[in-house]
Amino acid sequence: MIGVLLGMRKNTLILLGFMLLKFLLQYCLVLPEYDLHRDEYLHLDQANHLAWGFQSVPPFTSWVALLIRELGNDIFWVRFFPSLWGALTLLVVWKTTEALKGDRLALMLGALGVLLSVLLRLNQLFQPNSFDVLCWTLLYYILIRYINSKEPRWLYAGAVIFALAFYNKYNIGFLLLGLLPAILLTEHRQMLSRKALYGALLLGLLLVLPNLWWQYSNGFPVIGHMKELAASQLVNVNRADFLKEQLLYFIGSIHLLLLALYALFFYKPFAPYRLFGYALVFTLAIFAYFKAKGYYAIGLYPVFLAFGTVYLSHLLRPRWRMIAAPVLVAVPILVFLPLYQVAFPNRTPEYIINHQDRYQKFGLLRWEDGKDHPLPQDFADMLGWSELANKVDSVHATLARSGNTLVLCDNYGQAGAINYYSKRGIRAVTFNADYINWFDLSRPYVNLVRIKTFEGPDTEMEETAKFFAKAALADSIANPHAREFRTRIYRFEQAHIDVNARIAAEIKEVKSR
């Protein structure tokens, strides 16, 4: 009995060590030369416009952004919460391994698989993706516990977690789309005859109703967002590339994922869990059919690490375990080392440009436009933002005495970054994304600071200067590595027109498209 307790205590210490290491790595693998990512600024700004839904995402991220704002809104807290979701994902994989009767070696290999994976990059960013992966993993864990116990409480717990996941990202719907045919193909289709399942479904529906009502009341903006996404980004997604990317996400533990897939179909003790094998196949097929981005499917894999490690530990005979264990631990570490060089913003832009072959080999220089660029897109999206905000602050200060000034941007990254870094309390807006609903037209504007993305010939001065007494190109983004390089900052002073009426008409036109 004492030996069992000591073993449990040791397992707990090992788990806490892995979780602490996960936290530390999230902060260590990004250089201070990089700002936050373009998308993070939008999510942080949503804290200032709380609602039951947004055009781009459901409201969960805005709730976390509100907490970050109350904690001081600094970068430490911005990175804390995705790091927390990553550490909790590791915890759930550990608990899943325990539910499958895995030993200490299985527990450690599963934790190592989560630690040295794509999640190290994903959990650096304040986006819905980290919590999405946690919810996928947690729902699969709950399903395993239900299969093991047949207790209805697990179904109701699943409904609550699904509702949280739904409020975070609609991507969770693909989990259900993949699970339904998998359940029908196995003996678990008997679940469909149990009242508890329908009670759980009703609970889940009631919990997500506020967001569904918001979507209905606002004309289902998620549909327009998906159409825009499909036209501008998903159109460049290649299904073959989508499948190749799946191999890279947990490349150091790919052998565990393959073992898991084999075991789920052919290993008799795993027969009750065969639906997970079918679910993997169906879900990947659905994602590929819709030409989804590769990272949409990341939530599929953590639970398979648990299956793979437990099956592997069952295969190892005692006399081979002492020899195999160090090798199995070393494999993900050795595979991670070359990825450490390229997968994270832990190298300066100059270094990356001088070693592009390393990044190109992994396809990291390919952007959403289908073309290769000098830096990975995510890294280029983390540069130039504080520079932009500081320069806009300076321009805005020169206009402060002559009347109210509107700061109008081309995209949500520009607006969000200005609002995050501005020391003048500027509330920049744009006709892009959720900002279309955040214009404050309650006060008349007489000046304009216009942020214009550089896209070749620029006609901004020609088109806008005629409406103002004074006009000038005030500044531009000088960081050559930023995606916003050469983005221009114009200042227009003392309007001859009703700026507010003009903006209101433009908002109406954008919303009618």
N, C-alpha and C positions, 0 to 999 in steps of 0.2 A: 504493500500500500504506500509506504514511504517512497519507494523507488518510483512508483507511478506519479506521485505528487511532485517529486523532484524533476521527473521528465517533463511534466506539464509546465513547471516553472521555467525550465530551460527553453522549452518551445516558445513560451511567451516572451522571454528575453530575446530570442532569435528574431521573432516576429517584430518586436519593437525596434530592434536594430535595423532590420530591413526597411521599416517605415521611416525611421529617422534618416537613413541614408537616402531614401527616395526624396525626402524633403530637401536635404542639403544639395543633392545633385541638381534639383530644379533651379536653384539659385546660382549654382556654380557654373552652369553650362551656357551662360549668356553674358557677353562682355558689356561693360557700361557704355561702350560706344553706340550701342543700339538703344533706340527708344522702344516704346510699346508698339505692338502691331496695329496696323490700320483698323482692323475690325474691333480691337479692344476699346478704342475710343468711342465708337458708337455704343457699345454695350455699357460703358461707364456713364455715358450721357443719358442713357435711358433711366437712370436713377432720378433724374430731374424731371421726368415726364411719366410717372407711374401710371400704368393702365393694365387692363386684363389681357392685353395683347398688343403686338406691334406688327408693322408691315413685314419686317425681316425675320423676327423670331417670336416665340411665346414669351411670357413675362418673367419666368424664373430668374433669368440672368439679371434683370433689372432689380429684383429683390436683393440679390447678392451685391449688386453695384451700390445699392442704397446703404447696405451694411459697410461696404468699403469706404464710402463717402463719410459715414459717421465715424469710422476709425481713423480718418485723416486723409484718405484718398491718395496715399503715396504708393510708390511702385511695390514696396514690400507687401502691402496688403493686396494689391492687384494680383500679384503672383502667388499669394498665400492660398487662395481658395482653389484654383486649379491644382495646386500642389496637394492640397488636402484631398480633393476628389481622387487624385492618383494614388495617394497613400491608402485611402479607403478601398480602392479597387484591389490593391495588393492584399488588404485584409480580407476582402470577400473571397478572393481566390484561395487564400489560406484556409478560410472556413469551409469552402467548397471541398478542398482536398481532405479536410478532416471528415466532412460528411461522407466522403467516398472511402473512408478508412485508410487514408494515406499515412505512411510513416514519416519520420523526420526528414529523410532524404527527399521524399516526394514533396513535402512542405517547402523545403529549401529550394528545390529546383523550380517549383511553381513560382515562388516569390522572386527568384532570380530572373525567371522568364518575364515577369511583369516589369521588374526593375530595369533590365537592360533591353528595352524595346522602344518602339515608336512612341510609347506613352511618355518617355522622357521629354520629347519635343512637344507633344500634344499638351502635356500638363504644365508647360511654360506659359501658355496663352490663356488669357481670360476670355474664353469663348464658350459656347454651349457644349462643345465636343467632349470635354473632360467629364462633365457630369453625365453626359449621354452614355459614355462608355461605362461609367460606374453603374448606371441604371440597367443597362443591358446585362452586365455581369451579375448584379443583384437579383434581377428577375430570373435569370437562369438558375442561380443558387436557390431561390425560393421554390422554383419548379422541382429541383432535385429534392429539397426537403419535403415537398408535398408527395412526390413519388415514393419517398422512403417511409412516410408516415400516414399518408392519406388523410391528414388532418385538415379540415376546411379552413382553419385559421391562416394557413399558408396562402390559400387562394385570395382571402381578403387582404392579406399583407401585400400580395402581388398587385392587387387593384390599387392600393395606395401608392406603391412605388411606380406603377405605370402612370398614374395621374401626375406624380411629380415629374416623371420623365416627359410626359406630354406637355407639361407647362414649360419644360426646358427646350425641347426640340421635337418636331413632328417626325423626325427620323425613326423614333421608337415604333411607329406604325409598321415599319418593315419587319420588326421582330415578330409581331403577331402574324403578318402575312406569311412569314417563313415557318412559323410554328404550327399554324392551322393544318396544312396538308400533312405535316410530319405527325401530328397527333392522329389524324385520320388513318394513316398508314400503319399505326401500331395499336397495341392493345389499350393504349391510353385514350382511345376514342370513347371509352366508357365514361370518361369525364363529362362528356356532352349530355349525359343523362342525369347528372347530379345537380340538385337544387343549389348547392353551395357555389357552383360555377356561375350560375345565372345571378345569384345574389352578389357575387364579386363583380360581375360585369355591370350590374346596375349601380353598385357603389362607385366603380370607376367612372361610369357615365355621369353620375351626379357630381363627382368631384371636378370633372373637366368642363362641366356645363358653362361656368362663367366665361371661359375662353371661347367655347363654341358660340356662345351668344354674342361675344364681342366680334368674332369673325363674321357672323351673320349680320350684325348691325352695321358693320363697316364694309359690306359687300365682298366678304371673303378675300381680303388682300393677299392671303397666302397663295391663292391661285395665280394672281398677277405676278407675285414674287417668283413663283416657280417657273412661269412662262419666261420671265426676264432672265432667270438663271439658266434655263435651257437654251435660250437664244444666244446668250453672251458667253457662257462658260461650258455648260455640258455638251454643247455642240462640238467642242474641241476634244472631248473625252473619247479615247479609243478603248474599245472593250478589251482588246488584248493587253493594253497597258494597264487597265484596271486590274486584270487578273495577275499580271506581273507584280504590281504594287503589293498585292496581298502577301506575296512571298517575302517581301522586304520588311514588313511591319514587325514581325517577330522572328527575324532571320536567325538569331542566335538560338532559338528554341523551335525551329521549324521541324526538327526530328520529333519533338514532343507532340506537335500538332498532328503530324502524320501518323504517329503511333496512336493518338487519340481517335482519329478517324477510323483507323483499322480496327481498334479495339471495340468501338461502338457498334460495328457491324459484325465482328467475328469473335469477340471475346465474350464467352457465356456469362460471366459475372456482371458484365455491363449491359446485358440484354434489356433490363428495365429502362435504360437510358438511351436506347437506340434512336429515339425521336430526335435527339440532339444531332446525330449524324445527318439525318434527313433534313433537319432544320438548317444546317450549315449549307447543304447543297441547294435547297430551295431559296434561301435568302440571298446567297451569292448570285444565283440565276436571275432573281428579280432585280437586284442591283445592276447587274450587267445589262439586262434588258432595257432598263431605263437610263443607261449610260451614266450611272452615278459616279461621283468622285470617289476615288479609291478609299479615302479615309472614312467615308460613311459606314464602312463595314468593320471598322476596327473593334467595335463592341462585341462582335461575334467570338473573338478568339480567346480572351482571358479564361473563360470557363473550360476551354479545350486544353489549356495548360494543365489544369487540375486532372482531367481525364488521362492525359498523356503521362504525367508524372506518376500517377497511381499505377497505371498499367505497367510502366517501366519498372517501378519498384517491385511489382509482382513477378516480373520476368527475371530479375536478378536473384540468383541463388546466393546464400550467405557467403560462400567461399569466394565469390566474385565481387561481392559488394565493396569490400575494402579497396579493391583495385579500381573498380569502375567509378566509385563515388567522386574521387578527385578529378577524374577525366570529365565526368558529366558536369561538374561545377565549372571546370576550366573552359569548356566549349563556348557557352554564351559570353564569357568574359573575353576570350580571344577573338570571337566574331565581333564583339562590340568595339574593340580597340580601333579598327579602321573606320568604323562608323562615327566614332568619337571625333575623328578628324574632319568630317564633312556634314554631319546631320544636324549640327547645332550652331547657333550664332556665337560660337566661342573662338572664332578667328576673325580678324579684321577684314573689312571689304577688300583692302589692298592685297592681303594674303590670298583671299579667294580668287581674285582676278589673276594673280600670278600662278595659281595652281588649279586652273579651271578643269584640266583633264580629270582630276580626282572627283570633282563634282559631276562632271558630264557623264562619267562612267556609271553613276547611279541614277542618271536622269534628273538630277536635282536642279539643273539650269533651265528646264522646260517649264514655261509659264502657262497660264490658262489660255493664252492666245495660240498655243500649239508651237511656239517658237522658243529657241534657246536664247538666253540673255546672260550678261556677265555675272550676275549674282542669282542665287535662288530667289524666287518671287517672295517668299515669306521674309527673307532677310532684307530685301530691297524695300519691303513694306514696313520695316522697322527703322527707317532712316529719314532724317530731314524734318521730322514733325516738330521737335522742340525749336528748331531753327525757324520754321514757318511761324509758330506761335509768337516767338520773340519779335520777329520782324513785323507781324501784324499788330502786336502791341504798340510798337514804336510808331507805326503809321496811324493807328487809331488815336494815339495821344495827341498828334498834331491836329486832329479834327475835332477834338473834344469840345472846344470853346465855341464852335460855329454851329452846333446843333446835334441832334441825335444821328448816330451813324449806324447803318446796317452793314454787317459783315456777311457777304454772300459768297459761298464757295461752290466749286464744281462737283464735289463728292463728299460722302459722309466721313471719310478719313480726314480730310482737311478740316471740316467743321468740328468734328469730335476732338481732334488734336488741339486746335485753337482753344476750345472750351476747357480742355483738361489742363493745358499748360499756362493759359493766359493769367497774368497777374493783375489784369484790369477788370476781371469779371466779365469778359466779352462772351456773348451768347451768339456765336456764329450759326448760320443756317445754310441750307442748300435745298434744291428741289429734288435731291437724291435720297432714296431710302426713307426712313422714318422722319427725317427732318422736314419733309413736305407738310407734316402736321404740327410743326413746332414753331412756326413763324409767330412773332408777337407784333401784331399790327394795331395794337391799342394806342400807340404813340406815333406821331408823324416823323418820318425819316427825311432828312435833308442832305445827308452825306452817304456815300457808299464806298466801302472797301471791297473790292472784287478780287477773289482768288481764282485764277484761271490756269487750268492745267495746260502745259505746253504740248501741243499736238500739231506742230508745223505752223503754217501761216496763221497769225493771230489778228483777228479783226475786232477785238474788244474795244480798243480805243476809238476806232472808226464808228462802231455801232452805238457806243454809250456816251462818249464825251459830249455830243451835241445836246444832251439833256442837262448838262451841269455847267456852272460858271467856270470851274477850274477842273482840270484833269491831268493826271501824270502817271507814268509807270514808276512806282515807288521803289520796288525791290523785286527780288526773285530768289528761289531756292538755289543755293550755290553748291550743295553737296552732290557731286557727280555720281555718287553711288545710289542715291535715293531714287525710288520709283517716281517721286515727285520732282526730280531734278528739272530746273528751269521753270517750275510753276511760278507764275507771275502774280505780283501784288499791285493792283491798281488802286489809286485814290481818286475819287470824284467828289467835288465839293459844291454845295449850294445848288440843289436841283431846281430846274425850271419846270418840272412836272410833278405830279402827285405820285411819289415813289410808292406809297402804300397801295394806291389803286392799281398801279402797274404790277406790283407783286401779287396782289389778290387775283388779278386776271390771269397771271401766269400759273398760279397755284391751281386755279379752276381748270385751266387747259391741260396741265400735267395730269390731274386726277381723272380727266375725262378720256384720256388715251387708253 
